[in-house]
Amino acid sequence: MTLTLKFAKFDSKLMVCPACDDEYTHVEEVQIAARGEDEMPNEITVDAVTGRVETHGNSPAPTGTVVHDGRRQRIAVTGHCESGGHNFAIVFTQHKGQTLLEVVLIDK
């Protein structure tokens, strides 16, 4: 299910959970599917808390629902909310000369 990137009504700079509007969210990981057009991706994960970087990983970056993997690279910023326990990803997918922005719920 594709959601909308949302911000608090009282502060347009405060991102809220896309599922429940919780104001207490954490973004802690960036997942990248690095690749050229229609090539196999190099899955890269950067943990913003520990500083751990993993390349050639087995966990694919989250995908959106419009073009899924797309034809080129994909960058996902993953996070969660405190109150509802929802895990989400803000996904940028490069596909046919366009960049799609999608917000999706993910399993962690």
mmCIF file of the C-alpha atoms, coordinates in Angstrom:
data_MODEL
# 
_entry.id   MODEL 
# 
loop_
_atom_site.group_PDB 
_atom_site.id 
_atom_site.type_symbol 
_atom_site.label_atom_id 
_atom_site.label_alt_id 
_atom_site.label_comp_id 
_atom_site.label_asym_id 
_atom_site.label_entity_id 
_atom_site.label_seq_id 
_atom_site.pdbx_PDB_ins_code 
_atom_site.Cartn_x 
_atom_site.Cartn_y 
_atom_site.Cartn_z 
_atom_site.occupancy 
_atom_site.B_iso_or_equiv 
_atom_site.pdbx_formal_charge 
_atom_site.auth_seq_id 
_atom_site.auth_comp_id 
_atom_site.auth_asym_id 
_atom_site.auth_atom_id 
_atom_site.pdbx_PDB_model_num 
ATOM 1   C CA . MET A 1 1   ? 0.000  0.000   0.000   1.00 0.00 ? 1   MET A CA 1 
ATOM 2   C CA . THR A 1 2   ? 1.438  3.372   -0.982  1.00 0.00 ? 2   THR A CA 1 
ATOM 3   C CA . LEU A 1 3   ? 1.020  6.114   1.600   1.00 0.00 ? 3   LEU A CA 1 
ATOM 4   C CA . THR A 1 4   ? 1.724  9.837   1.599   1.00 0.00 ? 4   THR A CA 1 
ATOM 5   C CA . LEU A 1 5   ? 4.721  11.550  3.120   1.00 0.00 ? 5   LEU A CA 1 
ATOM 6   C CA . LYS A 1 6   ? 3.047  13.605  5.839   1.00 0.00 ? 6   LYS A CA 1 
ATOM 7   C CA . PHE A 1 7   ? 4.035  16.415  8.140   1.00 0.00 ? 7   PHE A CA 1 
ATOM 8   C CA . ALA A 1 8   ? 2.562  17.720  11.379  1.00 0.00 ? 8   ALA A CA 1 
ATOM 9   C CA . LYS A 1 9   ? -0.243 20.230  10.945  1.00 0.00 ? 9   LYS A CA 1 
ATOM 10  C CA . PHE A 1 10  ? 1.405  22.674  13.376  1.00 0.00 ? 10  PHE A CA 1 
ATOM 11  C CA . ASP A 1 11  ? 4.928  22.338  11.937  1.00 0.00 ? 11  ASP A CA 1 
ATOM 12  C CA . SER A 1 12  ? 5.512  21.632  8.250   1.00 0.00 ? 12  SER A CA 1 
ATOM 13  C CA . LYS A 1 13  ? 9.056  20.456  9.029   1.00 0.00 ? 13  LYS A CA 1 
ATOM 14  C CA . LEU A 1 14  ? 8.022  17.674  11.424  1.00 0.00 ? 14  LEU A CA 1 
ATOM 15  C CA . MET A 1 15  ? 7.481  14.360  9.629   1.00 0.00 ? 15  MET A CA 1 
ATOM 16  C CA . VAL A 1 16  ? 4.808  12.121  11.131  1.00 0.00 ? 16  VAL A CA 1 
ATOM 17  C CA . CYS A 1 17  ? 4.199  8.398   10.749  1.00 0.00 ? 17  CYS A CA 1 
ATOM 18  C CA . PRO A 1 18  ? 2.510  7.759   7.393   1.00 0.00 ? 18  PRO A CA 1 
ATOM 19  C CA . ALA A 1 19  ? 0.245  5.132   8.983   1.00 0.00 ? 19  ALA A CA 1 
ATOM 20  C CA . CYS A 1 20  ? -0.928 6.735   12.241  1.00 0.00 ? 20  CYS A CA 1 
ATOM 21  C CA . ASP A 1 21  ? 0.303  10.364  12.250  1.00 0.00 ? 21  ASP A CA 1 
ATOM 22  C CA . ASP A 1 22  ? 2.514  9.746   15.310  1.00 0.00 ? 22  ASP A CA 1 
ATOM 23  C CA . GLU A 1 23  ? 4.882  12.695  15.719  1.00 0.00 ? 23  GLU A CA 1 
ATOM 24  C CA . TYR A 1 24  ? 7.621  10.532  17.260  1.00 0.00 ? 24  TYR A CA 1 
ATOM 25  C CA . THR A 1 25  ? 9.380  8.879   14.339  1.00 0.00 ? 25  THR A CA 1 
ATOM 26  C CA . HIS A 1 26  ? 12.929 7.633   13.873  1.00 0.00 ? 26  HIS A CA 1 
ATOM 27  C CA . VAL A 1 27  ? 14.806 7.212   10.596  1.00 0.00 ? 27  VAL A CA 1 
ATOM 28  C CA . GLU A 1 28  ? 17.781 4.987   11.214  1.00 0.00 ? 28  GLU A CA 1 
ATOM 29  C CA . GLU A 1 29  ? 18.754 3.197   8.024   1.00 0.00 ? 29  GLU A CA 1 
ATOM 30  C CA . VAL A 1 30  ? 19.344 3.898   4.358   1.00 0.00 ? 30  VAL A CA 1 
ATOM 31  C CA . GLN A 1 31  ? 19.057 1.007   1.928   1.00 0.00 ? 31  GLN A CA 1 
ATOM 32  C CA . ILE A 1 32  ? 20.317 1.363   -1.623  1.00 0.00 ? 32  ILE A CA 1 
ATOM 33  C CA . ALA A 1 33  ? 19.862 -0.893  -4.635  1.00 0.00 ? 33  ALA A CA 1 
ATOM 34  C CA . ALA A 1 34  ? 22.795 0.432   -6.671  1.00 0.00 ? 34  ALA A CA 1 
ATOM 35  C CA . ARG A 1 35  ? 22.737 -0.537  -10.333 1.00 0.00 ? 35  ARG A CA 1 
ATOM 36  C CA . GLY A 1 36  ? 22.870 0.564   -13.924 1.00 0.00 ? 36  GLY A CA 1 
ATOM 37  C CA . GLU A 1 37  ? 19.915 0.117   -16.235 1.00 0.00 ? 37  GLU A CA 1 
ATOM 38  C CA . ASP A 1 38  ? 18.386 -3.365  -15.896 1.00 0.00 ? 38  ASP A CA 1 
ATOM 39  C CA . GLU A 1 39  ? 21.513 -4.731  -14.156 1.00 0.00 ? 39  GLU A CA 1 
ATOM 40  C CA . MET A 1 40  ? 21.574 -6.836  -10.991 1.00 0.00 ? 40  MET A CA 1 
ATOM 41  C CA . PRO A 1 41  ? 21.606 -4.548  -7.930  1.00 0.00 ? 41  PRO A CA 1 
ATOM 42  C CA . ASN A 1 42  ? 24.342 -4.214  -5.338  1.00 0.00 ? 42  ASN A CA 1 
ATOM 43  C CA . GLU A 1 43  ? 22.324 -4.003  -2.116  1.00 0.00 ? 43  GLU A CA 1 
ATOM 44  C CA . ILE A 1 44  ? 23.921 -1.520  0.287   1.00 0.00 ? 44  ILE A CA 1 
ATOM 45  C CA . THR A 1 45  ? 22.755 -0.762  3.836   1.00 0.00 ? 45  THR A CA 1 
ATOM 46  C CA . VAL A 1 46  ? 23.933 2.128   6.001   1.00 0.00 ? 46  VAL A CA 1 
ATOM 47  C CA . ASP A 1 47  ? 22.921 2.105   9.674   1.00 0.00 ? 47  ASP A CA 1 
ATOM 48  C CA . ALA A 1 48  ? 22.746 5.726   10.858  1.00 0.00 ? 48  ALA A CA 1 
ATOM 49  C CA . VAL A 1 49  ? 22.927 4.713   14.537  1.00 0.00 ? 49  VAL A CA 1 
ATOM 50  C CA . THR A 1 50  ? 25.911 2.355   14.535  1.00 0.00 ? 50  THR A CA 1 
ATOM 51  C CA . GLY A 1 51  ? 27.651 3.571   11.380  1.00 0.00 ? 51  GLY A CA 1 
ATOM 52  C CA . ARG A 1 52  ? 27.695 0.009   10.008  1.00 0.00 ? 52  ARG A CA 1 
ATOM 53  C CA . VAL A 1 53  ? 27.873 -0.202  6.207   1.00 0.00 ? 53  VAL A CA 1 
ATOM 54  C CA . GLU A 1 54  ? 27.110 -3.440  4.396   1.00 0.00 ? 54  GLU A CA 1 
ATOM 55  C CA . THR A 1 55  ? 27.658 -3.900  0.664   1.00 0.00 ? 55  THR A CA 1 
ATOM 56  C CA . HIS A 1 56  ? 26.545 -6.765  -1.554  1.00 0.00 ? 56  HIS A CA 1 
ATOM 57  C CA . GLY A 1 57  ? 23.933 -7.663  1.055   1.00 0.00 ? 57  GLY A CA 1 
ATOM 58  C CA . ASN A 1 58  ? 21.081 -10.131 0.786   1.00 0.00 ? 58  ASN A CA 1 
ATOM 59  C CA . SER A 1 59  ? 18.317 -7.771  1.947   1.00 0.00 ? 59  SER A CA 1 
ATOM 60  C CA . PRO A 1 60  ? 16.834 -5.874  -0.990  1.00 0.00 ? 60  PRO A CA 1 
ATOM 61  C CA . ALA A 1 61  ? 15.936 -2.225  -0.484  1.00 0.00 ? 61  ALA A CA 1 
ATOM 62  C CA . PRO A 1 62  ? 12.185 -1.681  -0.016  1.00 0.00 ? 62  PRO A CA 1 
ATOM 63  C CA . THR A 1 63  ? 10.222 -1.056  -3.194  1.00 0.00 ? 63  THR A CA 1 
ATOM 64  C CA . GLY A 1 64  ? 7.278  1.163   -4.010  1.00 0.00 ? 64  GLY A CA 1 
ATOM 65  C CA . THR A 1 65  ? 4.086  -0.134  -5.587  1.00 0.00 ? 65  THR A CA 1 
ATOM 66  C CA . VAL A 1 66  ? 4.174  1.821   -8.857  1.00 0.00 ? 66  VAL A CA 1 
ATOM 67  C CA . VAL A 1 67  ? 7.251  0.421   -10.636 1.00 0.00 ? 67  VAL A CA 1 
ATOM 68  C CA . HIS A 1 68  ? 8.516  -1.914  -7.879  1.00 0.00 ? 68  HIS A CA 1 
ATOM 69  C CA . ASP A 1 69  ? 12.277 -2.424  -8.584  1.00 0.00 ? 69  ASP A CA 1 
ATOM 70  C CA . GLY A 1 70  ? 12.362 0.130   -11.396 1.00 0.00 ? 70  GLY A CA 1 
ATOM 71  C CA . ARG A 1 71  ? 15.036 -0.036  -14.094 1.00 0.00 ? 71  ARG A CA 1 
ATOM 72  C CA . ARG A 1 72  ? 17.887 1.698   -12.265 1.00 0.00 ? 72  ARG A CA 1 
ATOM 73  C CA . GLN A 1 73  ? 18.862 2.582   -8.702  1.00 0.00 ? 73  GLN A CA 1 
ATOM 74  C CA . ARG A 1 74  ? 16.566 2.770   -5.709  1.00 0.00 ? 74  ARG A CA 1 
ATOM 75  C CA . ILE A 1 75  ? 17.184 4.556   -2.404  1.00 0.00 ? 75  ILE A CA 1 
ATOM 76  C CA . ALA A 1 76  ? 15.034 3.927   0.652   1.00 0.00 ? 76  ALA A CA 1 
ATOM 77  C CA . VAL A 1 77  ? 15.170 5.757   3.979   1.00 0.00 ? 77  VAL A CA 1 
ATOM 78  C CA . THR A 1 78  ? 13.603 3.447   6.544   1.00 0.00 ? 78  THR A CA 1 
ATOM 79  C CA . GLY A 1 79  ? 12.112 4.324   9.884   1.00 0.00 ? 79  GLY A CA 1 
ATOM 80  C CA . HIS A 1 80  ? 9.524  3.578   12.520  1.00 0.00 ? 80  HIS A CA 1 
ATOM 81  C CA . CYS A 1 81  ? 7.153  5.351   14.865  1.00 0.00 ? 81  CYS A CA 1 
ATOM 82  C CA . GLU A 1 82  ? 7.146  5.049   18.638  1.00 0.00 ? 82  GLU A CA 1 
ATOM 83  C CA . SER A 1 83  ? 3.427  4.870   19.400  1.00 0.00 ? 83  SER A CA 1 
ATOM 84  C CA . GLY A 1 84  ? 2.061  2.606   16.674  1.00 0.00 ? 84  GLY A CA 1 
ATOM 85  C CA . GLY A 1 85  ? 5.170  0.525   16.045  1.00 0.00 ? 85  GLY A CA 1 
ATOM 86  C CA . HIS A 1 86  ? 4.791  1.014   12.282  1.00 0.00 ? 86  HIS A CA 1 
ATOM 87  C CA . ASN A 1 87  ? 7.830  0.482   10.061  1.00 0.00 ? 87  ASN A CA 1 
ATOM 88  C CA . PHE A 1 88  ? 7.940  2.542   6.888   1.00 0.00 ? 88  PHE A CA 1 
ATOM 89  C CA . ALA A 1 89  ? 10.199 3.471   3.997   1.00 0.00 ? 89  ALA A CA 1 
ATOM 90  C CA . ILE A 1 90  ? 10.502 6.629   1.946   1.00 0.00 ? 90  ILE A CA 1 
ATOM 91  C CA . VAL A 1 91  ? 11.516 5.204   -1.425  1.00 0.00 ? 91  VAL A CA 1 
ATOM 92  C CA . PHE A 1 92  ? 13.126 7.039   -4.352  1.00 0.00 ? 92  PHE A CA 1 
ATOM 93  C CA . THR A 1 93  ? 13.122 4.910   -7.507  1.00 0.00 ? 93  THR A CA 1 
ATOM 94  C CA . GLN A 1 94  ? 14.826 5.879   -10.768 1.00 0.00 ? 94  GLN A CA 1 
ATOM 95  C CA . HIS A 1 95  ? 12.804 4.530   -13.695 1.00 0.00 ? 95  HIS A CA 1 
ATOM 96  C CA . LYS A 1 96  ? 12.905 5.521   -17.367 1.00 0.00 ? 96  LYS A CA 1 
ATOM 97  C CA . GLY A 1 97  ? 14.375 8.972   -16.748 1.00 0.00 ? 97  GLY A CA 1 
ATOM 98  C CA . GLN A 1 98  ? 12.002 9.788   -13.912 1.00 0.00 ? 98  GLN A CA 1 
ATOM 99  C CA . THR A 1 99  ? 12.374 9.673   -10.136 1.00 0.00 ? 99  THR A CA 1 
ATOM 100 C CA . LEU A 1 100 ? 9.389  8.339   -8.218  1.00 0.00 ? 100 LEU A CA 1 
ATOM 101 C CA . LEU A 1 101 ? 8.845  9.119   -4.530  1.00 0.00 ? 101 LEU A CA 1 
ATOM 102 C CA . GLU A 1 102 ? 6.710  6.656   -2.595  1.00 0.00 ? 102 GLU A CA 1 
ATOM 103 C CA . VAL A 1 103 ? 6.064  5.942   1.061   1.00 0.00 ? 103 VAL A CA 1 
ATOM 104 C CA . VAL A 1 104 ? 5.302  2.326   1.991   1.00 0.00 ? 104 VAL A CA 1 
ATOM 105 C CA . LEU A 1 105 ? 4.856  0.252   5.130   1.00 0.00 ? 105 LEU A CA 1 
ATOM 106 C CA . ILE A 1 106 ? 7.504  -2.442  5.493   1.00 0.00 ? 106 ILE A CA 1 
ATOM 107 C CA . ASP A 1 107 ? 8.188  -5.538  7.604   1.00 0.00 ? 107 ASP A CA 1 
ATOM 108 C CA . LYS A 1 108 ? 11.250 -5.306  9.808   1.00 0.00 ? 108 LYS A CA 1 
# 
